[in-house]
Amino acid sequence: MNFRIVFKILGILAILIGITISLCWGFAWWDHQQDGGTLLEVGASDALGKSTGIAIGFGLILYLLGAGSKPEVLRREAILIVGLSWIQVSLLGMLPYLLYDHGLGFFDAVFESTSGFTTTGSTIMSDIEAFPRAILLWRSVTQWLGGIGILVVFVAVLSFLGVGSRSLVANESSLNISDVRTSRIRDVAFALVKVYLGLTSVCTLGLILLDMPVFEAVCHAMCTIATGGFSPKNASVGHYDHLGIEIWLSLFMFLSSIGFMLYVFVITGNWKRLRKEEEAKYYLILVLLAVLAIGLDLMLASTHFGYRQALRDGFFNVISISSTTGFGVSDYSQWPLFSQILLMLLMLIGGCAGSTAGGIKMNRVILYLKTAQRELVRSFRPNKVFRIRLNGIAPDEQVLTTTSFFIALGFVVSGAACVVVSLLEPDLNMISTIGCVFATLFNIGPGFEAVGPTENFGFLNPATKMVLSFLMILGRLEFFALLVLFVPSLWKKY
């Protein structure tokens, strides 16, 4: 194991996080100058300044420990870097919350930071608007950084990684880069960053034109494209009660839950690959059917005054949940049972592979269903030859096996986590316990009942918050890159 290269990359990453915090520190100073300043803003500036110094100082120490290392990153180092980097950024990201005078305790700060970077959107803040704007900006920035993938940005910026960049990107994200040459990974990462910046800019501009204040527009846009769901308002998007804003955000939540490689194909003129796309097509069909079904259910259950309002609430909440963003305009925990179950299924499925959305991912669901169909037919026609394809590509048997294992592992982890949470929180009922686990493991944000869209996770005890924080990272890295840290053979010498 080449620990020096691990230290070096983690050190550079910590420095980059420190630089990002410093930008929010600069905003805190500017905000203080604009309106004469308050004690809250001064406290936020101090907290962000100290956080900047700690993150950069820690990064320099790690970088010096890794000085002189060979630049080669092998597969084992890559997966170790991915797992440790997400733990590291979650701990560094909690510093502004912790050091702020009126901020959060250690466990709450870790939970909020982890929720941000993993784009989960679960929160322990009961009064979000009581925090200074600079702290809320950092809160949104964590989601924006985590959405595209911290190491994807890292690969796009740095060039010394060489072939190791492929392993870093593959282990951190669900991007389908199998048809990209190793030497082109950095170019692909750079293209993804450009697409990400473009979507964020357009979304921000649209919200400003819809009369949302500039600061709130920037925060909402970053958290929309990241499908994170943090809002600087206590009532989330429901604060505005604006149909135009809801439609605009819904559009970009949907666009962000489609694989970003599709946008790269559009930019590069690869229309042949675009025509073969199945995953996005099935995802669109699923969302439309869910909107119609929930809208009709709400109208028939008389929970809304008419189909127009039912369709409006159903439309926004379905896209918010299916994209695992978690923005809210109404309390879906008060909806009929059918609608709640349908929303729970959408939580599990999530968005498309290579998007910023969480969940199992649509491509795995499609492959799993096609594999199940194949095995059913083979039960009475064992000699029949099948050619399973997805997006025009026939995956090998190893991919199909890994897909089935991933889904099975997801349910095993969910079950085990529910048992642990039930032991730590004996006062929670079953739906609330399942809601806690699903909301964090699949990076959704809000759950059901006690952790529903109008509630928060602040009432949970510290041990539970740490368990849920672990689940958030586990789900964001899709299990393997974090669980492998607990495999003894990973740490042995070659």
C-alpha positions in Angstrom: 0.0 0.0 0.0 1.4 3.4 -1.1 0.3 5.4 1.9 2.3 8.5 0.8 0.2 9.0 -2.3 -2.9 8.6 -0.2 -1.7 11.3 2.2 -0.7 13.6 -0.6 -4.1 13.4 -2.4 -6.0 13.7 0.9 -3.8 16.7 1.8 -4.5 18.5 -1.5 -8.2 17.7 -1.1 -8.2 19.2 2.4 -6.5 22.4 1.1 -9.2 22.7 -1.7 -11.9 22.4 0.9 -10.2 25.1 3.0 -10.0 27.4 -0.1 -13.7 26.8 -0.7 -14.5 27.7 2.9 -12.5 30.8 2.5 -14.8 31.9 -0.4 -17.7 31.8 2.1 -15.5 33.6 4.6 -15.1 36.4 1.9 -18.9 36.5 1.4 -19.3 36.8 5.2 -17.0 39.9 5.2 -18.8 41.4 2.2 -22.2 40.7 3.7 -21.0 42.4 6.9 -20.0 45.5 5.0 -23.3 45.8 3.1 -25.7 46.2 6.0 -23.6 47.5 8.8 -23.1 44.0 10.3 -24.5 42.2 13.3 -23.0 40.1 16.0 -24.3 37.0 14.2 -22.5 37.9 11.0 -19.3 38.7 12.9 -19.5 35.3 14.6 -20.0 33.6 11.2 -17.0 35.4 9.8 -14.8 34.3 12.7 -16.0 30.7 12.4 -15.4 30.5 8.7 -11.9 32.1 9.1 -10.9 29.6 11.7 -12.3 26.8 9.6 -10.3 27.9 6.6 -7.0 27.9 8.7 -7.6 24.5 10.2 -8.5 22.9 6.9 -5.6 24.3 5.0 -3.2 23.6 7.9 -4.3 20.0 8.1 -4.0 19.7 4.4 -0.5 20.9 4.4 0.5 18.5 7.1 -0.9 15.6 5.1 0.7 16.9 1.9 4.1 17.0 3.6 3.7 13.4 4.9 3.1 12.4 1.3 5.9 14.4 -0.2 8.2 12.4 -2.6 5.6 9.8 -3.3 5.3 8.1 -6.7 2.3 9.7 -8.7 0.9 6.3 -9.6 -2.5 5.5 -8.1 -3.4 1.8 -8.2 -6.8 0.4 -7.7 -6.3 -0.3 -4.0 -5.0 3.2 -3.3 -7.9 4.6 -5.3 -10.6 2.9 -3.4 -8.9 3.8 -0.1 -8.7 7.5 -1.1 -12.3 7.6 -2.1 -13.5 6.1 1.2 -11.3 8.2 3.4 -11.8 11.4 1.4 -15.5 11.4 2.1 -15.0 10.9 5.8 -12.4 13.7 5.8 -14.5 16.3 4.0 -17.5 15.5 6.2 -15.3 16.2 9.3 -13.7 19.3 7.8 -17.1 20.6 6.5 -18.6 20.5 10.0 -16.1 23.1 11.3 -18.1 26.2 10.4 -21.2 24.8 12.2 -19.1 23.8 15.2 -17.0 27.0 15.6 -19.9 29.4 15.1 -20.8 30.9 18.5 -24.5 30.1 18.1 -23.9 27.0 16.0 -24.3 23.3 16.5 -22.8 20.7 18.8 -20.2 18.2 17.5 -22.6 15.4 16.6 -25.1 17.8 15.0 -22.4 19.5 13.1 -21.1 16.2 11.7 -24.6 15.1 10.7 -25.3 18.4 8.9 -22.0 18.4 7.1 -22.3 14.8 6.0 -25.9 15.4 4.9 -24.6 18.3 2.8 -21.7 16.6 1.1 -23.6 13.4 0.4 -26.5 15.6 -1.0 -28.9 13.8 1.4 -30.6 16.9 2.6 -31.6 15.6 6.0 -31.2 18.3 8.6 -31.1 18.8 12.4 -31.7 22.6 12.1 -35.1 23.5 13.5 -34.8 27.3 12.7 -32.7 27.5 9.5 -33.4 31.2 9.0 -31.8 32.1 12.4 -28.4 31.2 10.9 -26.3 33.9 9.2 -26.3 33.9 5.4 -22.6 33.0 5.2 -23.2 29.8 7.1 -26.2 29.0 5.0 -24.1 29.6 1.9 -21.5 27.1 3.1 -24.4 24.7 3.8 -25.5 25.0 0.1 -21.9 24.8 -1.2 -21.3 21.5 0.5 -24.2 20.0 -1.4 -23.0 21.6 -4.7 -19.5 20.1 -4.2 -20.9 16.7 -3.2 -23.4 16.5 -6.1 -20.9 16.3 -9.0 -18.5 14.4 -6.8 -15.6 15.9 -5.0 -13.0 13.7 -6.7 -14.6 14.3 -10.2 -13.7 18.0 -9.6 -10.3 16.9 -8.3 -9.6 14.9 -11.4 -10.7 17.7 -13.7 -8.4 20.2 -11.9 -5.3 18.0 -11.4 -3.2 16.3 -14.1 -0.6 14.4 -12.2 -2.8 11.4 -11.4 -2.6 9.9 -14.9 -4.3 6.5 -15.2 -5.2 6.6 -11.5 -7.9 9.1 -12.3 -10.0 6.4 -13.8 -10.1 4.4 -10.6 -10.9 7.5 -8.5 -13.9 8.5 -10.7 -15.2 4.9 -11.1 -15.2 4.3 -7.3 -16.7 7.6 -6.3 -19.6 7.9 -8.8 -22.0 5.8 -10.7 -20.8 7.3 -14.0 -20.7 4.8 -16.9 -17.2 5.4 -18.2 -16.6 2.0 -19.7 -16.6 3.4 -23.2 -14.1 6.1 -22.4 -10.4 5.6 -22.9 -8.3 5.9 -19.8 -6.3 8.9 -21.3 -9.6 10.8 -21.7 -10.9 10.5 -18.2 -9.7 14.0 -17.2 -11.3 15.5 -20.3 -14.6 13.8 -19.4 -14.4 15.0 -15.9 -13.8 18.5 -17.1 -16.8 18.3 -19.5 -19.0 17.1 -16.6 -17.9 20.1 -14.5 -18.7 22.5 -17.4 -22.2 20.9 -17.7 -22.7 21.1 -14.0 -21.7 24.8 -13.9 -23.9 25.5 -16.9 -27.0 23.9 -15.4 -26.4 25.7 -12.1 -26.0 29.1 -13.9 -29.2 28.7 -16.0 -31.2 27.5 -13.0 -30.0 30.5 -10.9 -30.9 33.0 -13.7 -34.4 31.6 -14.0 -35.1 31.8 -10.3 -33.9 35.4 -10.3 -36.2 36.2 -13.2 -39.0 34.6 -11.2 -38.4 37.3 -8.5 -36.5 35.1 -6.0 -33.8 37.1 -4.1 -30.3 36.6 -5.6 -28.8 34.9 -2.5 -31.8 32.5 -2.2 -31.7 31.8 -5.9 -28.0 30.9 -5.8 -28.6 28.6 -2.8 -31.6 26.9 -4.3 -29.9 26.4 -7.6 -26.9 24.8 -6.2 -29.0 22.4 -4.1 -31.3 21.7 -7.0 -28.6 20.7 -9.5 -27.0 18.7 -6.7 -30.4 17.1 -5.9 -29.6 17.9 -2.3 -32.6 19.8 -1.1 -31.1 22.2 1.5 -33.1 25.4 1.5 -32.3 28.7 3.3 -36.0 28.8 4.3 -37.7 26.9 7.1 -40.6 26.0 4.9 -38.3 25.0 2.0 -39.8 25.8 -1.5 -43.3 26.0 0.1 -42.2 29.4 1.5 -42.7 31.1 -1.8 -46.0 29.5 -2.8 -45.1 30.3 -6.4 -46.1 28.0 -9.2 -43.5 29.3 -11.6 -40.7 28.6 -9.1 -42.0 25.1 -8.5 -42.1 24.3 -12.2 -38.6 25.7 -12.8 -37.1 23.8 -10.0 -38.9 20.6 -11.0 -37.4 20.9 -14.5 -33.9 21.2 -13.2 -34.4 18.5 -10.5 -35.5 16.2 -13.4 -32.6 17.2 -15.6 -30.1 16.6 -12.7 -31.5 13.1 -12.1 -30.6 12.1 -15.7 -27.1 10.7 -16.2 -24.7 13.6 -16.9 -22.9 11.6 -19.5 -25.9 12.2 -21.8 -25.1 15.9 -21.8 -21.5 15.1 -22.6 -22.8 13.0 -25.6 -24.9 16.0 -26.7 -21.9 18.4 -26.4 -19.6 16.0 -28.4 -22.3 15.3 -31.0 -22.6 11.6 -30.2 -26.2 11.4 -31.3 -26.0 7.7 -32.1 -25.5 6.9 -28.4 -28.2 9.4 -27.4 -30.8 7.5 -29.6 -30.0 4.3 -27.8 -30.7 5.7 -24.3 -33.2 3.5 -22.4 -32.6 4.5 -18.8 -33.7 8.1 -19.2 -36.7 7.1 -21.2 -37.9 4.6 -18.6 -37.2 7.1 -15.8 -39.4 9.7 -17.6 -42.2 7.2 -18.0 -42.0 6.2 -14.4 -42.2 9.9 -13.2 -45.1 10.7 -15.4 -47.1 7.7 -14.3 -46.4 8.4 -10.6 -47.5 12.1 -11.0 -50.8 11.0 -12.6 -51.4 8.2 -10.1 -50.7 10.4 -7.0 -52.6 13.3 -8.4 -55.7 11.2 -8.9 -55.3 9.5 -5.5 -55.1 12.9 -3.8 -58.2 14.1 -5.6 -60.2 11.0 -4.8 -59.2 11.1 -1.2 -60.4 14.7 -0.9 -57.1 15.8 0.6 -57.1 18.6 -2.0 -59.7 20.9 -3.3 -59.4 19.9 -6.9 -57.3 18.0 -9.4 -55.4 21.1 -10.3 -54.0 21.5 -6.8 -53.6 17.7 -6.4 -51.7 17.6 -9.7 -49.5 20.5 -8.6 -48.5 19.0 -5.3 -48.2 15.6 -6.8 -46.0 16.8 -9.6 -43.5 18.7 -7.5 -43.3 16.1 -4.7 -42.9 13.2 -7.1 -40.0 14.8 -8.9 -38.5 16.0 -5.7 -38.6 12.5 -4.2 -37.7 10.5 -7.3 -34.7 12.8 -7.9 -33.9 12.4 -4.2 -33.7 16.2 -3.8 -36.2 16.5 -1.0 -37.5 20.0 -1.5 -41.0 20.3 0.0 -44.1 22.3 -0.8 -46.6 20.2 1.3 -46.6 17.5 4.0 -46.9 14.2 2.0 -46.9 12.3 5.3 -50.5 13.3 5.6 -51.4 11.9 2.1 -53.3 8.7 1.5 -51.4 5.4 2.1 -51.2 4.6 -1.6 -49.4 7.8 -2.4 -47.0 7.4 0.5 -46.1 3.8 -0.6 -45.6 5.0 -4.1 -43.3 7.8 -2.9 -41.3 5.2 -0.8 -40.8 3.1 -3.9 -39.6 6.2 -5.8 -37.2 6.9 -3.0 -35.7 3.4 -3.4 -35.3 3.6 -7.1 -33.9 7.1 -7.3 -32.6 8.7 -10.5 -30.3 7.5 -13.3 -26.8 6.3 -13.1 -24.2 9.1 -13.4 -26.6 11.7 -12.1 -26.5 13.6 -8.8 -29.5 11.7 -7.6 -29.4 8.9 -5.0 -31.3 5.6 -4.7 -30.6 2.3 -6.3 -30.5 3.9 -9.7 -32.8 3.2 -12.7 -30.2 1.3 -14.7 -29.8 -1.3 -11.9 -33.6 -1.7 -11.6 -33.9 -2.3 -15.4 -31.0 -4.8 -15.5 -32.4 -6.6 -12.4 -35.9 -6.9 -14.1 -34.4 -8.1 -17.3 -32.3 -10.7 -15.4 -35.3 -11.8 -13.5 -37.2 -12.2 -16.8 -34.4 -14.3 -18.2 -34.3 -16.6 -15.2 -38.0 -17.1 -15.2 -38.0 -18.1 -18.9 -35.0 -20.4 -18.3 -37.0 -22.2 -15.6 -39.0 -23.9 -18.4 -36.7 -23.2 -21.4 -33.2 -23.9 -20.1 -31.5 -23.9 -23.5 -32.9 -20.5 -24.7 -30.2 -17.9 -25.4 -30.7 -14.4 -24.1 -28.9 -11.2 -25.0 -29.7 -8.6 -22.3 -29.0 -5.1 -23.4 -29.2 -1.7 -21.8 -28.7 1.5 -23.8 -27.6 -0.6 -26.8 -24.8 -2.3 -24.8 -24.8 -6.0 -23.7 -23.2 -6.0 -20.2 -21.2 -9.0 -19.3 -22.3 -11.6 -16.7 -20.2 -10.0 -14.0 -22.2 -6.7 -14.3 -25.5 -8.6 -14.0 -24.2 -10.4 -10.9 -22.9 -7.2 -9.3 -26.2 -5.5 -9.9 -28.2 -8.3 -8.2 -25.7 -8.3 -5.3 -25.9 -4.5 -5.0 -29.7 -4.6 -4.7 -29.6 -7.5 -2.2 -26.9 -5.8 -0.2 -29.0 -2.6 -0.1 -31.9 -4.4 1.5 -29.6 -6.3 3.9 -28.0 -3.0 5.0 -31.4 -1.4 5.3 -32.7 -4.2 7.5 -29.7 -4.1 9.7 -29.8 -0.4 10.0 -33.5 -0.4 11.0 -32.6 -2.9 13.8 -29.8 -0.6 15.1 -31.9 2.5 14.9 -34.8 0.8 16.7 -32.5 -0.2 19.5 -31.1 3.4 19.8 -34.5 5.1 19.4 -37.1 2.8 21.2 -39.7 5.6 21.1 -39.8 5.7 17.2 -42.5 3.7 15.5 -41.8 1.4 12.6 -42.6 3.8 9.8 -40.4 6.6 11.3 -37.6 4.1 11.8 -37.8 2.9 8.2 -38.1 6.6 7.1 -34.8 7.4 9.0 -32.9 4.6 7.3 -34.3 5.1 3.7 -33.9 8.9 3.9 -30.2 8.7 4.8 -29.0 5.5 3.1 -30.5 6.4 -0.2 -29.6 10.1 0.2 -33.2 11.4 0.0 -33.5 13.8 2.9 -37.0 13.8 4.4 -38.5 10.5 5.5 -41.9 9.8 7.0 -43.9 10.7 10.2 -41.3 11.8 12.9 -38.8 12.6 10.2 -41.2 13.8 7.5 -41.0 16.8 5.2 -42.1 19.3 8.0 -39.8 17.7 10.7 -36.1 17.3 11.2 -33.6 14.9 12.7 -32.5 17.1 15.6 -34.4 15.1 18.3 -32.4 11.9 17.7 -29.7 11.0 20.1 -26.0 11.4 19.2 -25.3 7.7 18.6 -28.2 7.6 16.1 -27.0 10.6 14.3 -23.6 9.0 13.8 -25.1 5.8 12.5 -27.2 7.8 10.0 -24.2 9.9 9.0 -22.4 6.6 8.3 -25.4 5.5 6.2 -25.3 8.7 4.2 -21.7 8.2 3.1 -22.3 4.5 2.6 -25.2 5.3 0.2 -23.4 8.1 -1.6 -20.5 5.8 -2.3 -22.8 3.0 -3.2 -21.6 0.7 -0.5 -18.3 -0.8 -1.8 -15.9 2.1 -1.5 -16.7 2.5 2.2 -17.3 -1.1 3.3 -14.0 -2.1 1.8 -12.3 -0.1 4.4 -13.3 -2.8 6.9 -11.8 -5.6 4.9 -8.4 -6.5 6.5 -6.7 -7.5 3.2 -7.1 -4.0 1.9 -4.5 -2.8 4.4 -1.9 -5.5 3.8 1.2 -5.0 1.8 1.3 -6.0 -1.9 
